[in-house]
Each structure stands twice: as structure tokens, then as C-alpha cells.
Amino acid sequence: MVIASIDLKDGHVVQLKNGKDLVLQRDDADALISDFNTFGEVAVIDLDQALRNTDAKGNTKNTALLKTLLRRGNVRVGGGIRDVKKARELISLGAEKVIIGSAAWNPEPKAGESILNTAFLEEVNKAIGKQRVIISVDAIKGKIAVKGWTETVDISLIDGAKEAEKYCSELLFTCVEKEGCMQGTDMDAVRALRGAVKCRVVAAGGVNSLEQVTELEKMGCDVQLGMALYTGKVSLQDSFINCLNWEKTGDLLPVIAQSPAGEVLMMGYANREAFAKSFETGKLTFYSRTRNALWTKGETSGHFLELIKMRADCDRDTVLATVIPHGGVCHTGSWTCFGSEPDEKSSLERLYGTIAERFANPRPGSYTATLDAKRVREKVMEEAEELCDDAESKDEVIWEAADLLYFVSVLMYKEGVDWQDVYNELDRRHKEK
């Protein structure tokens, strides 16, 4: 599958030729990551950090922007990660994986020494886990490139990769000579790398066509794309569809629809045209095996499934679609096809959505709509006191806790905070430890 890349330099999204010459610059990172995340993982790279263009606190002109992107999708982040503290911080801020470059290598190993900076890599593995670590095996003329691709070390790509996979879940290979040149990547080098290691391999640098993306997928490699996406040479939509395992499944693949909270809603089948229509309309579309025709969920009922993102499984023969359901999903009227309840299950998100709707469209007699900032804070303190001082039985604790959560949700809404913001902060605290 394709991993879209957002390279940052001087606070802008850029694309560089051979890692040096500016070819493209734009300032729509938020829109880019929203689009890219629909189709797969996103790599965010701080080029200034890689080149050590930092201030006294170790920040770059990209730091603030990078932090805003880390929880906007399934993000991996790279560029100048040289210590465990930085790796742990990025994970706590929302990155799913970190890409270790120059710091992974021992540039001048003495006799008997490893070509890797094993002490550092072992420390990183211990701090954040091997599964969260990606090691760059970028190469120039077959030698590992370091220091923002400005130097090489006397370590071959294959030798370096074999050692590196002991400390990571995947390898990111960039053919530096091809990077940004739109001339195709070094397929022989990728093939040799794929044959030398067992871990996941992501190829980058020069990939310039859908055909090459598809060939790399069949080889067992993912592709990280930059220039080809920004220039329109390769479409993420077409890449996603082409990388699915049609040879194994035939014309139809199962698609599982789930809510953002992870609740399984339904399962159907899709062909190439159904996937294309889902991406183009933003509404989940299937292929009806009984009618032999495309059908967009909600065409007659209005209960459509708003597409957030799609992810293929490891075998590329099943797709998970994250959607926002607009009404009951099952034809029986139930909220999901795997239950009989007519309404969405209660959750903090559902409570928050109801509160937001009450303020946006006040109904006569709505208590929620009468709560101003001062009153809701008073109610939070009042309900917290009742929970702590008055609730003695289990039922009383449940009752008072429900009241407290309601008023806390109203306060959060008035302050522009949602429950995902709170979950993110809890996640950050968990990952810091």
C-alpha cells in the first residue's frame, strides 16, 4: 500500500530533488493529511530537524505544525530523532511509529564493533517498543546515507538492513539518487533488500507510476510517495484499489464497516468500481451480488455511511472502512447488523453530540440550552460534591457519576474541547511513562 509523505521545511510542505533542491512548496498541511489519511498511513518528516536547523530548545520552524498533525491520522514521524527522549515525546504526542535515521548507525565501527548504534537502539526499543521503530536504510550508490543524506558510511545497504531489522518492525529504504527525480526507483535494489530481510519494507525515492507502485506491492513492499502525489503522476485512490489482492479474491472483496468508536456496523462486498465511488462521493458503496449492481448505503433510507478512511488487512484481501453512520445501519432498523437495538449505544461521544445539537438547535423546554458558562461550572462543582459526599451505594455512585459526566460534557463543549481531546491527553500521559 502507499504511505503518503508530508515533508516539512521552514514551516512549509516541500518536495526536494535529491534531498537538496526545492521543487515544490505549499502551505496546506491540514488539508493534505485529511486527504492522505483516507487511503493509508501518513509519514511526516521534519527536514530541518534532520539537518540540525534547530533553536536552543531543539525546535525547528516546523515543530508547531508537526505537533498539530500527529493526531490527525495514522502518522509515522521522522527527521533528526537522535535520543530516546525525543522518540518517546513524539509517540506521546500521537505518532504511531518513529523513523530513526542517522542515529541508528555507527559511522566508523572499529574492529569487532557493530555497524549499528546498538546501545541507542536497544534503549529506544525498551522505551517505546520495537514495533514502534522504523529504521531508515537510505542509500547512495549502495552505501548507507546519513546526516540528512549529506554523507555516506562504509556500510552496504544489504549488510546494514540485515543488522537493522533486529531492532525495528520495518525498514524505510530511500534511493537517494532517485529521490524527487520522477525517474522510477531502483527496482533491483528494492528486490535485493526484500529478499535479504523478513520485516516490513517500505520503498521510497523516485517512484513515478501506478504500475511501479503495483509491482512493488506484488514484490511485498509498501511505497512511500511524495513528488508523484503532489504532481498528480500517481493517484492515492488508484493506488489503494490496485494494491488490493484481486488475484486471490476475484472481482469482489469483503468490506467491514465500523464506527469511529470501533463498533462493527455491517459487512458487504465491493468491486473496483464500488471502491472508486466510495472515495469519490465520500459515502460507502458496495456491490450487490443479488442485483448485480453498485449500491450506496442509504440510497433509499437516507441512512448513509460517511467515509472517514479505509485500511486493507495484511493480506490485502479484506478492507476495514471507518465510517460515521447517519441513522440505523441494518435494513431491520437496528443500529448495526450485529444487534437488535434500534439506536446507537450510549457513549461519551453520543452524549457530547446531543449536547452540541441542543445548543445549535434549542428545543422548547431544553434544560441544556439554558446552561451558561457560570451556571455549568457551578453544576460541575455541585455534582462532584454529591458524588464524593452523598453517594454511598453502587446505584447512587452510578447516578451521581452520570450527572457529573453530563455537566462536564457541557463545560467541555462550551470551551471547545471534545472527548477525543481528552482521550489524546490520557494517551499522551500513558505513553510518557
C-alpha positions in Angstrom: 0.0 0.0 0.0 1.0 3.6 -0.3 2.2 5.8 2.5 1.8 9.5 1.6 4.7 11.8 2.7 4.5 15.3 4.1 8.0 16.8 4.2 8.3 19.9 6.3 11.0 22.7 5.9 10.9 26.2 7.2 7.3 25.8 8.2 6.2 24.7 4.8 5.3 21.5 3.0 8.0 20.9 0.4 9.4 18.4 -2.1 13.2 18.4 -2.7 15.2 16.9 -5.5 17.9 14.6 -4.2 17.1 15.9 -0.8 18.6 19.3 -1.6 16.9 21.4 -4.4 13.5 22.9 -3.7 11.0 21.8 -6.4 7.7 22.4 -4.7 6.3 24.4 -1.7 2.8 24.7 -0.3 1.0 25.6 2.9 -2.0 23.2 3.2 -0.7 20.6 5.5 -4.0 20.2 7.4 -5.9 19.6 4.1 -3.2 17.2 2.9 -3.2 14.9 5.9 -7.0 14.8 6.0 -7.0 13.6 2.4 -4.0 11.3 2.6 -5.2 9.6 5.8 -8.3 8.4 3.9 -6.2 5.9 1.9 -3.5 4.8 4.4 -0.7 5.8 6.7 1.0 9.2 6.5 4.7 10.0 7.0 5.5 13.4 8.4 9.2 14.3 8.1 10.9 17.3 9.7 13.7 18.0 7.3 15.1 20.9 9.4 15.5 18.6 12.3 17.4 16.1 10.2 19.7 18.9 9.1 20.1 20.2 12.7 18.5 23.5 11.8 17.2 23.9 15.4 17.0 26.6 18.1 18.4 26.4 21.6 15.5 24.3 22.7 15.9 21.8 19.9 12.8 23.0 18.0 12.6 23.9 14.3 10.3 26.1 12.3 8.2 23.0 11.7 7.8 21.9 15.3 4.4 23.6 16.0 2.9 22.4 12.7 4.3 18.9 13.1 2.6 18.6 16.5 -0.8 19.5 15.1 -0.5 16.8 12.5 0.4 13.9 14.8 -3.1 13.0 15.9 -4.8 13.8 12.6 -4.4 10.2 11.3 -2.2 7.1 11.3 1.1 9.0 11.4 4.7 8.0 11.5 7.2 10.7 12.0 10.9 11.1 11.2 13.7 13.6 10.9 16.6 14.0 13.3 15.4 11.7 16.0 18.7 11.2 17.9 17.7 10.4 21.5 15.2 8.3 23.4 13.5 11.4 25.0 12.6 12.7 21.6 11.3 9.3 20.4 9.1 8.9 23.5 7.8 12.5 23.2 6.7 12.0 19.6 4.9 8.8 20.5 3.2 10.5 23.4 2.1 13.3 21.1 0.4 10.9 18.8 2.9 9.4 16.4 2.3 5.6 15.9 5.9 5.0 14.9 9.2 6.9 14.7 11.7 6.7 11.9 15.3 6.5 13.1 17.9 7.7 10.6 21.5 8.7 11.1 21.4 8.0 14.9 20.9 4.3 14.1 24.4 3.9 12.6 27.9 3.7 13.9 29.7 5.7 11.2 33.2 4.4 11.9 33.0 1.0 13.5 36.2 -0.4 14.9 37.2 -4.0 14.6 34.6 -6.1 16.3 32.1 -3.3 16.7 28.6 -3.3 15.2 27.8 -1.1 12.3 24.8 0.0 14.3 24.5 2.2 17.3 23.2 -0.8 19.3 23.2 0.9 22.7 20.9 3.7 21.4 18.6 1.3 19.5 18.3 -1.1 22.5 17.4 1.9 24.7 14.7 3.1 22.1 13.3 -0.4 21.9 13.0 -0.6 25.7 11.4 2.9 25.9 8.7 2.6 23.1 8.8 -1.0 21.9 10.4 -2.5 18.8 7.0 -2.4 16.9 7.1 1.4 17.0 10.5 1.7 15.5 11.3 2.2 11.8 15.0 2.4 10.7 16.0 4.2 7.6 18.3 2.3 5.3 18.7 5.2 2.8 21.4 4.6 0.3 23.6 6.4 -2.2 25.3 4.2 -4.7 24.7 1.2 -2.5 26.1 2.7 0.7 24.1 3.9 3.8 23.4 7.6 3.7 23.4 9.7 6.9 23.2 13.3 8.2 20.3 14.4 6.0 21.8 12.4 3.1 24.9 14.7 3.1 27.3 11.8 3.8 27.6 8.1 3.4 29.2 5.5 5.7 31.1 2.4 4.5 28.2 0.1 5.1 26.4 -1.6 2.3 22.6 -1.4 2.0 22.1 -5.1 2.4 24.6 -5.6 5.3 23.1 -2.6 7.1 19.5 -3.8 6.6 20.2 -7.3 7.9 21.6 -5.8 11.1 19.0 -3.1 11.4 15.9 -5.4 11.3 16.9 -6.8 14.7 15.9 -3.5 16.2 12.8 -2.5 14.3 9.5 -3.6 12.9 10.2 -2.2 9.4 12.8 -0.6 7.2 12.4 2.5 5.1 14.6 2.4 2.0 15.1 5.6 0.0 17.1 5.5 -3.1 18.6 9.0 -2.7 19.8 9.4 -6.3 16.2 8.9 -7.5 14.5 11.0 -4.8 12.4 13.7 -6.3 13.6 13.0 -9.8 10.4 11.2 -11.0 12.5 8.7 -13.0 11.5 5.5 -11.2 13.1 3.9 -8.2 15.9 1.3 -8.3 13.8 -1.9 -8.5 16.9 -4.2 -8.4 18.0 -2.6 -5.1 14.5 -3.0 -3.6 14.2 -6.6 -4.8 17.6 -7.4 -3.2 16.5 -5.7 0.0 13.2 -7.5 0.1 15.0 -10.8 -0.4 17.5 -10.1 2.4 15.2 -9.3 5.3 11.9 -10.6 6.8 10.5 -7.4 8.3 8.2 -5.0 6.5 10.0 -2.9 3.8 8.8 0.5 2.6 10.4 1.8 -0.6 10.8 5.5 -1.4 12.6 7.7 -3.8 11.7 8.2 -7.5 8.5 6.0 -7.8 6.7 7.7 -10.6 3.8 5.5 -11.8 0.9 3.4 -10.7 2.5 0.4 -12.5 5.6 0.7 -10.3 3.5 1.0 -7.2 1.6 -2.1 -8.1 4.8 -4.0 -9.0 6.4 -3.1 -5.6 3.2 -4.3 -3.8 3.4 -7.6 -5.6 7.0 -7.8 -4.5 5.8 -7.5 -0.9 6.9 -3.9 -0.4 4.9 -0.8 0.6 5.7 2.5 -1.1 6.2 6.0 0.4 5.3 8.6 -2.1 5.9 12.4 -2.2 6.6 14.0 -5.5 4.5 11.6 -7.6 1.4 12.5 -5.4 2.0 16.3 -5.4 2.5 16.4 -9.2 -0.5 14.1 -9.9 1.5 11.4 -11.5 0.1 8.8 -9.1 -3.3 8.8 -7.5 -3.8 7.5 -4.0 -7.3 6.3 -4.9 -6.0 4.2 -7.8 -3.0 3.0 -5.8 -5.3 1.8 -3.0 -7.5 -0.1 -5.4 -4.7 -1.6 -7.4 -2.8 -2.8 -4.4 -5.7 -4.9 -3.2 -5.3 -8.7 -3.7 -7.7 -9.1 -6.6 -5.9 -12.2 -7.9 -6.8 -14.0 -4.6 -10.4 -12.8 -4.3 -11.6 -12.3 -7.8 -13.9 -9.4 -8.6 -15.2 -8.8 -5.0 -13.6 -8.1 -1.6 -15.3 -8.1 1.7 -15.6 -4.7 3.3 -16.3 -4.3 7.1 -17.8 -1.0 8.2 -17.1 0.2 11.7 -17.9 3.4 13.6 -15.1 5.7 14.8 -15.5 4.2 18.2 -14.8 0.7 16.8 -18.3 -0.7 16.8 -18.8 -3.2 13.9 -21.8 -2.0 11.9 -22.1 -4.2 8.8 -20.2 -6.2 6.2 -20.7 -6.1 2.4 -18.7 -6.7 -0.8 -17.1 -4.2 -3.2 -15.5 -4.4 -6.6 -13.1 -1.8 -8.1 -15.9 0.5 -9.2 -17.5 0.4 -5.7 -14.3 1.4 -4.1 -13.8 4.2 -6.6 -17.4 5.5 -6.0 -16.8 5.4 -2.2 -13.7 7.6 -2.5 -15.3 10.0 -5.0 -18.6 10.5 -3.1 -17.4 10.1 0.5 -20.3 7.6 1.1 -19.6 3.9 1.5 -20.6 2.0 -1.6 -20.9 -1.8 -2.1 -21.6 -4.2 -4.9 -24.9 -6.0 -4.6 -24.5 -9.7 -5.5 -28.3 -10.2 -5.8 -28.9 -7.2 -8.1 -25.5 -7.3 -9.8 -25.2 -3.5 -9.4 -23.5 -0.9 -7.3 -25.4 0.3 -4.3 -24.5 3.2 -2.0 -25.7 2.5 1.6 -28.6 4.9 2.4 -29.8 5.4 -1.2 -33.4 4.8 -0.2 -33.3 5.2 3.6 -31.1 8.2 3.8 -29.0 6.3 6.4 -25.7 6.6 4.6 -22.3 5.8 5.9 -19.9 8.8 5.7 -16.4 7.5 4.8 -13.6 8.5 7.1 -10.8 6.1 6.0 -10.2 2.7 4.5 -7.5 0.2 5.6 -6.6 -3.1 3.9 -5.6 -6.0 6.1 -2.1 -7.6 5.9 -3.1 -10.0 3.1 -4.8 -7.2 1.1 -7.9 -9.3 0.7 -10.2 -7.6 3.3 -10.9 -3.9 3.8 -11.9 -2.1 7.0 -13.9 1.1 6.4 -14.2 3.6 9.3 -17.5 5.5 8.8 -19.8 7.9 10.5 -23.3 6.3 10.4 -26.2 8.7 9.7 -29.1 6.7 11.1 -29.6 3.0 11.7 -27.4 0.7 9.5 -29.3 -2.5 9.3 -32.3 -2.9 7.0 -34.3 -4.1 10.0 -33.9 -0.7 11.6 -31.3 -1.7 14.1 -28.2 0.4 14.6 -25.9 -2.4 13.5 -26.4 -5.6 11.5 -25.0 -7.5 14.5 -27.5 -6.4 17.1 -31.2 -5.6 17.6 -31.0 -2.2 19.3 -32.7 0.5 17.2 -30.4 3.3 18.5 -26.8 3.9 18.8 -25.4 2.7 22.2 -24.8 5.5 24.7 -21.3 6.8 24.9 -19.5 10.0 25.9 -19.3 10.9 22.2 -23.0 10.4 21.7 -23.7 12.5 24.8 -21.4 15.2 23.5 -23.2 15.2 20.1 -26.6 15.5 21.8 -25.4 18.5 23.8 -23.9 20.1 20.7 -27.2 19.6 18.9 -29.2 21.1 21.8 -27.1 24.3 21.7 -27.2 24.5 17.9 -30.9 23.9 17.7 -32.5 24.7 21.1 -35.8 23.0 21.7 -38.6 24.5 23.8 -38.0 23.5 27.4 -34.4 22.2 26.8 -32.5 22.4 30.0 -29.2 22.1 28.3 -29.7 25.2 26.2 -30.3 27.3 29.4 -26.8 26.5 30.8 -24.5 29.4 30.6 -20.7 29.3 31.4 -21.2 30.4 35.0 -24.0 28.0 35.8 -22.5 24.9 34.3 -19.3 25.4 36.3 -21.4 25.7 39.5 -23.2 22.4 38.5 -19.9 20.6 37.9 -18.8 21.5 41.5 -22.2 20.7 42.9 -22.4 17.2 41.2 -18.7 16.4 42.2 -19.5 17.2 45.8 -22.6 15.0 45.7 -20.6 12.1 44.2 -17.9 12.4 46.8 -20.1 13.2 49.9 -23.5 11.7 49.3 -23.2 8.6 47.1 -22.9 5.6 49.2 -24.4 2.7 47.3 -23.3 1.4 43.9 -26.5 2.7 42.3 -26.0 6.2 43.9 -22.4 6.3 42.6 -23.7 5.5 39.1 -26.4 8.1 39.3 -24.2 10.9 40.5 -21.3 10.0 38.2 -23.8 10.2 35.2 -24.9 13.6 36.4 -21.3 14.8 36.7 -20.3 13.5 33.3 -23.2 15.3 31.7 -22.2 18.7 33.2 -18.5 18.1 32.4 -19.5 17.4 28.8 -21.5 20.7 28.7 -18.5 22.6 30.1 -16.2 20.9 27.6 -18.5 21.9 24.7 -18.6 25.5 25.8 -14.8 25.5 25.9 -14.4 23.9 22.5 -13.0 20.7 23.9 -14.3 17.3 22.8 -13.8 13.8 24.3 -11.2 12.9 21.7 -9.0 15.7 23.0 -9.3 14.2 26.5 -8.5 10.7 25.2 -5.5 12.1 23.4 -4.2 13.7 26.6 -4.7 10.5 28.5 -2.9 8.6 25.8 -0.1 11.1 25.9 0.3 10.6 29.6 0.2 6.9 29.3 2.9 6.8 26.6 5.1 9.2 28.6 5.6 6.7 31.3 
